[in-house]
Amino acid sequence: TGQGSAGSAGPLIGLLGPLSNADLSSEASMVSSSPAGALAAQSYHPIMLNLIFSANAASSGAGIYNDESSCLTLVNVLLIDNTASQTGGGLYNRQSGCLVLKNLTILNNSAVTAGGGLYNDNAQAQVHNTIVWGNTSPNGAQVANSSSLRPDFSYCDIQGSGGSGGGWSTALGQDGGGNIDAAPLFINIAQRQLGLLPHSPARNAGLDALINPIAIDLSGGPRILDGRVDMGAYEQLWLQLFLPAMVR
């Protein structure tokens, strides 16, 4: 595994190996001198597992900036409280880039211009078993797109999406089925206990086939409890005792 810091030296760019089991957080006052915040990928095709991106700030892609010609696969990742002065508070997916997101929680990020959670700039993205909730921006609070090339969502809980079917908001992207639009009911957001309460609509609402070969959630607990995978980075009510190591 590799580890990296989102400190004052700037974002991690063009990483040479996989990154996993890390907390890439920043002091609220840190603003990267590049367009990106905690991590920027260029010509990079990794699978990145069990990561936390929190309280980073940048002009675009405060959490993750996926540059053109990169294709990132992110699994069990939390993006929370990241702030972009322009676009993509949580993630920015640039032209010709591609994202594959599996079991992410994209929560309470913000962007001044567009795409509080995710800004997709004429790029490809597949989003599965993911919660996108509580993000803010005047244009596309949860997801914003710059063109008709938009993400494909399946088995996700996206605020304002309308859920799969006739009420689906096509401005977000393609409805791949299994999507819902209901408060995910985290245990305690203020204390970062982001497992799901027993009556959460996102509990047992993901698709098991999309998680292989990952057998654990972001806390290190079993990825499937009670017979079916949950949406989001954390499985329901698992005691989050095995948090990723803090990297600063």
C-alpha positions as CSV (number, residue, x, y, z in Angstrom):
1,T,0.0,0.0,0.0
2,G,1.0,3.6,-0.5
3,Q,0.3,6.5,1.8
4,G,0.4,10.2,1.1
5,S,-0.3,13.6,2.6
6,A,-2.5,16.5,1.7
7,G,-0.3,19.0,3.4
8,S,1.1,22.3,2.4
9,A,3.4,20.8,-0.3
10,G,0.3,20.4,-2.5
11,P,-1.7,17.5,-3.9
12,L,-0.4,14.0,-4.8
13,I,-0.1,14.0,-8.6
14,G,0.7,11.1,-10.9
15,L,1.0,8.6,-8.2
16,L,3.2,5.6,-9.0
17,G,1.4,2.9,-7.0
18,P,-1.9,2.1,-5.3
19,L,-3.1,4.2,-2.4
20,S,-5.1,2.6,0.4
21,N,-5.9,2.8,4.1
22,A,-5.2,6.5,4.5
23,D,-6.9,9.6,5.8
24,L,-6.0,12.5,3.5
25,S,-7.3,15.4,5.5
26,S,-6.2,19.0,5.7
27,E,-6.5,22.0,8.0
28,A,-9.5,24.1,7.0
29,S,-7.2,27.0,6.1
30,M,-5.1,25.1,3.6
31,V,-5.8,25.9,0.0
32,S,-3.7,24.1,-2.6
33,S,-1.8,26.3,-5.1
34,S,-2.8,23.9,-7.9
35,P,-6.4,23.5,-9.1
36,A,-6.7,20.3,-7.1
37,G,-7.0,19.6,-3.4
38,A,-5.9,16.4,-1.7
39,L,-5.2,14.3,-4.7
40,A,-4.8,14.9,-8.4
41,A,-4.3,12.0,-10.9
42,Q,-2.7,12.4,-14.3
43,S,-2.2,9.4,-16.7
44,Y,-3.0,7.1,-13.8
45,H,-5.1,4.0,-13.7
46,P,-5.2,2.7,-10.1
47,I,-7.7,1.0,-7.8
48,M,-7.8,3.1,-4.6
49,L,-9.3,1.5,-1.5
50,N,-10.4,2.6,2.0
51,L,-9.6,6.3,1.9
52,I,-10.9,9.4,3.7
53,F,-10.7,12.9,2.1
54,S,-11.9,15.6,4.5
55,A,-11.6,19.4,5.0
56,N,-9.5,20.0,1.8
57,A,-9.9,23.2,-0.2
58,A,-9.0,24.0,-3.8
59,S,-10.4,25.8,-6.8
60,S,-11.7,22.6,-8.4
61,G,-11.7,19.0,-7.1
62,A,-11.0,19.8,-3.5
63,G,-11.1,16.1,-2.6
64,I,-10.0,14.4,-5.8
65,Y,-9.2,15.9,-9.2
66,N,-9.2,13.3,-11.9
67,D,-7.3,14.7,-14.9
68,E,-7.7,13.8,-18.5
69,S,-6.2,10.4,-19.6
70,S,-6.6,9.0,-16.0
71,C,-9.1,6.4,-15.0
72,L,-9.6,6.0,-11.2
73,T,-11.5,3.2,-9.5
74,L,-12.4,4.2,-5.9
75,V,-13.8,1.7,-3.4
76,N,-14.9,2.4,0.1
77,V,-14.0,6.1,0.1
78,L,-15.4,8.9,2.2
79,L,-15.3,12.5,0.9
80,I,-16.6,14.9,3.5
81,D,-16.4,18.7,4.2
82,N,-14.2,19.5,1.2
83,T,-14.7,23.0,-0.4
84,A,-14.0,24.2,-3.9
85,S,-14.0,27.8,-4.8
86,Q,-15.2,26.9,-8.3
87,T,-16.3,23.4,-9.2
88,G,-16.3,19.9,-7.7
89,G,-16.2,20.1,-4.0
90,G,-15.8,16.4,-3.6
91,L,-14.6,15.3,-7.0
92,Y,-13.8,16.8,-10.3
93,N,-13.7,14.5,-13.4
94,R,-12.0,16.2,-16.3
95,Q,-12.4,15.7,-20.0
96,S,-11.3,12.3,-21.3
97,G,-10.9,11.0,-17.7
98,C,-13.0,8.2,-16.3
99,L,-14.2,7.3,-12.8
100,V,-15.5,4.1,-11.4
101,L,-16.9,4.7,-7.9
102,K,-18.0,1.8,-5.7
103,N,-19.4,2.2,-2.2
104,L,-18.5,5.9,-1.6
105,T,-20.0,8.3,0.8
106,I,-19.9,11.8,-0.7
107,L,-21.2,14.0,2.1
108,N,-21.4,17.7,3.0
109,N,-19.0,19.0,0.4
110,S,-19.4,22.4,-1.3
111,A,-18.6,24.3,-4.5
112,V,-19.1,28.0,-5.1
113,T,-19.9,27.6,-8.8
114,A,-21.2,24.0,-9.5
115,G,-21.0,20.4,-8.4
116,G,-20.9,20.3,-4.7
117,G,-20.4,16.6,-4.6
118,L,-19.2,15.7,-8.1
119,Y,-18.5,17.9,-11.2
120,N,-18.2,15.9,-14.4
121,D,-16.5,17.8,-17.2
122,N,-17.4,15.9,-20.4
123,A,-15.9,12.7,-19.0
124,Q,-17.1,9.1,-18.2
125,A,-18.1,8.0,-14.8
126,Q,-19.8,4.9,-13.4
127,V,-21.2,5.3,-9.8
128,H,-22.4,2.3,-7.9
129,N,-23.6,1.6,-4.3
130,T,-22.8,5.2,-3.4
131,I,-24.4,7.8,-1.2
132,V,-24.3,11.4,-2.5
133,W,-26.0,13.6,0.1
134,G,-25.9,17.0,1.8
135,N,-23.6,18.6,-0.6
136,T,-24.1,22.3,-1.6
137,S,-23.7,24.4,-4.7
138,P,-25.9,26.9,-6.5
139,N,-25.7,24.7,-9.6
140,G,-25.9,20.9,-9.2
141,A,-25.6,20.7,-5.5
142,Q,-25.0,16.9,-5.6
143,V,-23.9,16.4,-9.2
144,A,-23.2,18.8,-12.1
145,N,-22.3,18.1,-15.7
146,S,-20.7,20.3,-18.3
147,S,-22.1,18.4,-21.3
148,S,-24.4,15.6,-22.4
149,L,-21.7,13.0,-21.4
150,R,-23.0,12.2,-17.9
151,P,-22.4,9.6,-15.2
152,D,-24.2,6.2,-15.1
153,F,-25.6,5.7,-11.6
154,S,-26.8,2.4,-10.2
155,Y,-27.9,1.4,-6.7
156,C,-27.1,4.9,-5.3
157,D,-28.8,7.2,-2.9
158,I,-28.6,10.6,-4.4
159,Q,-30.4,13.6,-2.9
160,G,-32.7,15.3,-5.3
161,S,-32.4,12.5,-7.9
162,G,-36.0,11.3,-7.7
163,G,-34.9,7.7,-7.5
164,S,-35.0,5.2,-10.4
165,G,-37.9,5.3,-12.7
166,G,-40.2,8.0,-14.0
167,G,-39.1,10.6,-11.4
168,W,-35.4,10.3,-12.2
169,S,-33.5,13.6,-12.8
170,T,-31.8,13.2,-16.1
171,A,-29.7,16.3,-15.4
172,L,-27.6,14.1,-13.0
173,G,-26.9,11.3,-15.5
174,Q,-28.1,8.0,-16.6
175,D,-30.4,5.9,-14.4
176,G,-28.8,2.4,-14.2
177,G,-31.5,1.1,-11.8
178,G,-31.8,0.6,-8.1
179,N,-31.3,4.3,-7.2
180,I,-33.2,5.9,-4.4
181,D,-33.7,9.5,-3.1
182,A,-34.2,9.2,0.7
183,A,-32.3,10.5,3.7
184,P,-29.6,7.8,4.4
185,L,-29.9,8.1,8.2
186,F,-26.3,7.9,9.3
187,I,-25.7,7.1,12.9
188,N,-24.1,10.4,13.8
189,I,-22.7,12.8,11.2
190,A,-21.2,15.2,13.8
191,Q,-19.2,12.4,15.3
192,R,-18.3,10.9,12.0
193,Q,-20.2,7.7,12.7
194,L,-21.4,7.2,9.2
195,G,-22.7,3.6,9.4
196,L,-26.4,3.3,8.7
197,L,-29.2,3.1,11.3
198,P,-31.3,-0.1,11.2
199,H,-34.2,1.7,9.5
200,S,-32.0,3.4,6.8
201,P,-33.4,3.1,3.3
202,A,-29.8,2.6,2.1
203,R,-29.3,-0.5,4.3
204,N,-29.2,-3.7,2.3
205,A,-29.9,-1.6,-0.8
206,G,-26.7,-2.0,-2.8
207,L,-25.8,-4.7,-5.4
208,D,-23.5,-7.4,-4.1
209,A,-22.0,-8.1,-7.5
210,L,-20.5,-4.6,-7.7
211,I,-18.3,-5.0,-4.6
212,N,-16.1,-8.0,-5.5
213,P,-13.3,-8.7,-4.5
214,I,-13.5,-6.3,-1.6
215,A,-14.7,-8.1,1.6
216,I,-14.4,-5.2,4.1
217,D,-15.9,-1.7,4.5
218,L,-14.0,1.5,5.3
219,S,-14.0,0.7,9.0
220,G,-12.4,-2.7,8.4
221,G,-15.6,-4.5,9.2
222,P,-17.4,-7.0,7.0
223,R,-18.6,-5.5,3.7
224,I,-21.8,-7.4,3.8
225,L,-23.9,-7.8,7.0
226,D,-27.5,-9.2,7.1
227,G,-27.3,-10.8,3.7
228,R,-26.8,-7.8,1.3
229,V,-24.4,-4.9,0.9
230,D,-25.4,-1.4,2.0
231,M,-24.9,1.7,0.0
232,G,-22.0,4.0,1.1
233,A,-18.5,3.5,2.5
234,Y,-19.6,2.0,5.8
235,E,-21.8,-1.0,6.5
236,Q,-24.7,-0.7,8.9
237,L,-24.1,-0.4,12.6
238,W,-20.6,-1.9,12.4
239,L,-18.5,-0.5,15.3
240,Q,-15.9,1.6,13.6
241,L,-12.9,0.6,15.7
242,F,-10.5,0.0,12.9
243,L,-10.2,3.3,11.2
244,P,-7.6,4.0,8.5
245,A,-4.3,5.3,9.8
246,M,-4.1,9.1,9.9
247,V,-1.8,10.6,7.3
248,R,-0.8,14.2,7.4
